[in-house]
Amino acid sequence: MASRQHLSNIIPVIEVALKDANMNIRDVYATAFTPGPGLLGSLIVGVSMAKALALSLDIPLIEVHHMHAHVLAHFAEAPRPEFPFICLTVSGGHTQIVLVKSYYDMEILGSTIDDAAGEAFDKTGKMLGLDYPAGPIIDKLAQKGVPKFKFPEPQVGPLDFSFSGLKTSILYFLQKEMAKNPHFINENLNDICSSVQNTIIHILIGKLIKASEMTGIKNIGIAGGVSANSQLRQTLTEVGKKHNWHTFIPSFAYCTDNAGMIGVAGYYKYLRGEFTDQNVSPLARMDF
């Protein structure tokens, strides 16, 4: 479904982008794209279009790692962080703490060993009968509830994450309560969402505090789709004030997957002449 939507929309999107920028296609001096990681069918559409544009216009072709782009979304608008900074990148498929030394030099300090934070939201949503993607729905419902249910936080490496166990504990909790009261989810939906969200945010922020303490870095940012979560944004701001951090939170438009972040990352690669050729292929999984 995603790849079909990409195929039907990519040309209209390009046309609108050019119109909004008051540009002609011939004014474009390079084309940036992401070969991955991501959904392969969707990546094929984007990569094919980028290669076609580069070939037909005789302009440079620039490949951008999807997760690098999320980090560099911070440079799409002011305020922009100074190097080095730590970026918590949280999305449907990735949860990483990244040490960002420059536009081109990044190091993963910690990552998930199984499910990502976004997956924890979506799988919880499925258990609760919510639509996909469940993250924004849980966020909205959580604002009406209180975190009165407690879930265990996985114990893994100091800066690594694990959300598979949390998902399992939520499942067992719901099964146990539903056995006693078949209407438990409907009667407690807001509080369940608040409790799950509170647990996930507590895990994320706790690791971020450790990363800052271990590195001594106080420039802290978040990125990725889950960084649009209202509680995560609010908690980061509050914790940042407590720890004297300089916090950076992208606008909602630059949190979820977007062309802007690819363009920003592509711009800095363009400055260094880091181009690719027509042999590039999409990859669902890529090393950071």
C-alpha distance (Angstrom), angle and dihedral (degrees) to the residues before:
residue distance angle dihedral
M1 . . .
A2 3.81 . .
S3 3.80 94.2 .
R4 3.82 92.3 48.2
Q5 3.79 89.8 51.9
H6 3.80 90.0 49.3
L7 3.79 90.9 50.3
S8 3.79 94.4 50.5
N9 3.81 95.5 44.0
I10 3.80 107.2 36.9
I11 3.81 97.6 85.0
P12 3.84 94.5 45.0
V13 3.81 88.9 47.9
I14 3.80 91.7 53.0
E15 3.81 90.6 47.7
V16 3.81 92.0 51.1
A17 3.81 91.9 45.9
L18 3.80 91.6 53.3
K19 3.80 91.6 46.2
D20 3.80 93.3 49.5
A21 3.81 90.3 48.6
N22 3.83 90.7 47.3
M23 3.80 89.0 -125.6
N24 3.77 138.3 135.5
I25 3.80 119.7 -133.6
R26 3.80 87.5 -112.9
D27 3.81 89.7 61.7
V28 3.81 91.1 66.5
Y29 3.82 109.8 104.0
A30 3.82 99.7 -175.5
T31 3.78 139.1 7.1
A32 3.81 121.7 -136.3
F33 3.79 124.5 -166.4
T34 3.79 140.7 158.9
P35 3.80 119.9 -113.6
G36 3.82 90.0 -170.1
P37 2.89 171.6 -176.3
G38 3.78 98.1 -101.6
L39 3.79 144.8 71.9
L40 3.79 106.0 -20.2
G41 3.81 97.1 -143.1
S42 3.78 92.1 53.2
L43 3.79 92.5 44.2
I44 3.80 90.9 53.4
V45 3.81 90.3 58.8
G46 3.81 94.1 49.0
V47 3.79 95.2 43.6
S48 3.81 92.5 47.4
M49 3.79 92.2 50.9
A50 3.81 93.5 46.9
K51 3.81 91.7 49.4
A52 3.80 91.4 47.9
L53 3.81 92.2 50.8
A54 3.81 92.5 47.5
L55 3.79 92.2 48.5
S56 3.79 97.3 44.5
L57 3.81 95.6 43.2
D58 3.82 94.7 37.5
I59 3.80 92.4 -128.4
P60 3.82 132.9 136.9
L61 3.79 119.8 -79.5
I62 3.81 115.4 -140.8
E63 3.81 123.4 -167.7
V64 3.80 117.9 -154.6
H65 3.78 127.0 -165.8
H66 3.79 107.8 -121.5
M67 3.83 94.5 -132.6
H68 3.83 93.6 44.5
A69 3.79 86.7 55.9
H70 3.80 92.6 53.6
V71 3.81 89.1 55.3
L72 3.80 93.1 47.4
A73 3.81 91.7 49.4
H74 3.82 83.0 90.9
F75 3.81 87.7 74.0
A76 3.80 95.4 56.0
E77 3.80 90.5 88.7
A78 3.79 142.3 -2.9
P79 2.96 138.0 -45.2
R80 3.79 93.9 54.2
P81 3.82 123.5 -174.1
E82 3.79 122.7 -116.8
F83 3.79 120.3 -125.7
P84 2.92 129.9 -68.3
F85 3.77 102.2 41.1
I86 3.78 136.4 150.8
C87 3.78 118.6 -122.8
L88 3.79 124.5 -164.4
T89 3.79 103.3 -153.0
V90 3.78 112.4 -164.4
S91 3.79 125.0 174.1
G92 3.78 141.4 138.0
G93 3.79 93.1 -76.5
H94 3.81 104.9 22.1
T95 3.78 139.8 50.6
Q96 3.80 112.6 178.0
I97 3.76 141.3 155.5
V98 3.79 106.3 -144.2
L99 3.79 129.3 -167.1
V100 3.80 104.1 -145.2
K101 3.80 110.6 -157.7
S102 3.80 97.4 166.9
Y103 3.80 141.6 -24.0
Y104 3.79 87.7 -76.9
D105 3.81 104.9 29.6
M106 3.81 118.9 71.4
E107 3.79 132.1 155.1
I108 3.79 128.6 -164.4
L109 3.80 109.8 -129.6
G110 3.78 95.3 178.1
S111 3.79 139.5 -2.9
T112 3.77 141.7 172.7
I113 3.79 118.0 -76.6
D114 3.80 92.5 -156.4
D115 3.82 130.4 -9.0
A116 3.79 121.2 20.8
A117 3.79 123.9 -129.3
G118 3.80 91.3 -104.5
E119 3.79 90.2 53.8
A120 3.81 89.9 51.9
F121 3.80 89.3 55.6
D122 3.80 93.7 46.2
K123 3.81 96.0 45.0
T124 3.79 90.5 48.1
G125 3.78 88.3 50.5
K126 3.79 90.3 53.6
M127 3.82 90.3 52.6
L128 3.79 89.2 51.1
G129 3.80 93.9 47.2
L130 3.80 94.8 -112.2
D131 3.79 125.7 148.6
Y132 3.82 123.0 -100.2
P133 2.98 127.5 -71.3
A134 3.78 88.7 40.1
G135 3.81 99.7 179.8
P136 3.83 97.5 85.6
I137 3.82 90.9 42.2
I138 3.81 92.9 51.5
D139 3.80 89.4 47.2
K140 3.81 91.2 53.8
L141 3.82 94.6 45.6
A142 3.82 92.0 44.7
Q143 3.79 90.1 61.4
K144 3.82 88.0 64.9
G145 3.80 95.1 48.5
V146 3.80 142.1 57.4
P147 3.83 127.3 -121.5
K148 3.81 95.9 -115.4
F149 3.82 96.7 140.3
K150 3.81 118.0 78.6
F151 3.80 125.0 -144.8
P152 3.82 127.1 -174.8
E153 3.79 119.2 -104.4
P154 3.83 113.5 -133.9
Q155 3.79 116.2 -113.3
V156 3.82 109.9 -136.7
G157 3.82 136.4 136.0
P158 3.81 117.5 -34.6
L159 3.81 95.3 -96.0
D160 3.81 101.6 18.9
F161 3.78 127.0 99.2
S162 3.80 136.1 -142.2
F163 3.79 123.4 -175.8
S164 3.81 100.6 163.3
G165 3.80 92.6 86.1
L166 3.78 91.4 48.0
K167 3.79 90.2 53.3
T168 3.81 90.0 51.5
S169 3.81 93.3 48.2
I170 3.82 90.1 51.2
L171 3.81 90.0 50.7
Y172 3.82 93.4 50.7
F173 3.80 91.0 45.0
L174 3.80 92.2 53.3
Q175 3.80 92.7 45.3
K176 3.80 91.2 51.3
E177 3.80 94.5 48.0
M178 3.81 94.1 42.8
A179 3.82 89.6 53.2
K180 3.81 88.1 59.3
N181 3.80 96.1 38.1
P182 3.82 120.6 15.8
H183 3.81 89.5 -160.9
F184 3.81 94.6 52.8
I185 3.83 96.6 111.6
N186 3.81 94.9 47.4
E187 3.79 92.0 45.8
N188 3.81 94.9 46.6
L189 3.82 104.0 27.6
N190 3.80 97.1 123.2
D191 3.82 93.4 47.0
I192 3.82 91.9 46.7
C193 3.81 90.7 51.9
S194 3.80 91.1 46.5
S195 3.82 91.6 49.5
V196 3.80 94.8 47.9
Q197 3.80 93.3 45.2
N198 3.80 92.1 46.7
T199 3.82 90.6 52.9
I200 3.81 93.9 49.2
I201 3.81 93.1 46.7
H202 3.82 91.4 47.4
I203 3.81 89.9 53.9
L204 3.81 93.2 48.3
I205 3.79 96.2 46.4
G206 3.81 92.5 43.3
K207 3.80 91.2 57.6
L208 3.79 90.7 45.4
I209 3.81 90.6 54.7
K210 3.82 89.7 51.3
A211 3.81 91.3 49.5
S212 3.80 91.2 52.5
E213 3.80 91.9 47.8
M214 3.81 93.1 47.7
T215 3.81 94.8 48.3
G216 3.79 101.1 30.6
I217 3.81 88.9 -130.9
K218 3.80 117.3 141.3
N219 3.80 99.5 179.5
I220 3.81 99.8 99.0
G221 3.79 130.5 176.8
I222 3.79 139.9 169.6
A223 3.79 129.0 -146.9
G224 3.79 142.2 170.4
G225 3.78 132.9 63.5
V226 3.80 96.0 -59.0
S227 3.82 89.6 55.0
A228 3.82 85.1 77.3
N229 3.81 88.1 68.8
S230 3.80 108.8 117.4
Q231 3.80 96.3 -142.3
L232 3.81 92.8 48.8
R233 3.81 90.8 51.2
Q234 3.79 92.9 46.6
T235 3.81 94.2 44.8
L236 3.81 92.5 48.6
T237 3.80 90.0 52.7
E238 3.81 92.5 49.0
V239 3.81 95.0 44.9
G240 3.80 89.9 44.7
K241 3.79 91.2 58.2
K242 3.80 91.1 48.2
H243 3.82 93.2 51.3
N244 3.82 96.7 36.5
W245 3.78 92.7 -114.7
H246 3.78 126.3 161.8
T247 3.80 98.5 -130.3
F248 3.79 126.4 -159.7
I249 3.79 123.1 -165.5
P250 3.83 119.8 177.8
S251 3.77 121.6 -131.2
F252 3.79 113.5 -95.8
A253 3.82 90.1 -104.3
Y254 3.82 90.5 62.8
C255 3.83 97.1 44.1
T256 3.78 102.3 72.4
D257 3.80 121.3 50.8
N258 3.79 108.3 -61.7
A259 3.78 141.9 159.9
G260 3.80 92.5 -122.8
M261 3.79 94.0 70.1
I262 3.81 90.7 47.6
G263 3.80 89.0 51.8
V264 3.81 92.5 50.1
A265 3.80 92.9 50.1
G266 3.80 90.5 43.4
Y267 3.80 91.1 52.5
Y268 3.80 93.2 58.3
K269 3.80 91.2 46.6
Y270 3.81 88.5 49.4
L271 3.81 89.9 56.2
R272 3.80 89.1 57.5
G273 3.79 94.3 43.0
E274 3.80 92.8 -117.1
F275 3.78 100.1 160.7
T276 3.78 132.2 159.4
D277 3.82 132.3 -152.2
Q278 3.78 139.1 -124.0
N279 3.81 92.1 -85.0
V280 3.81 92.3 74.6
S281 3.81 115.0 118.4
P282 3.80 134.1 -167.4
L283 3.81 118.2 -101.9
A284 3.78 125.7 -163.5
R285 3.81 90.1 -154.2
M286 3.81 125.8 34.7
D287 3.77 136.1 172.1
F288 3.79 113.5 -110.4
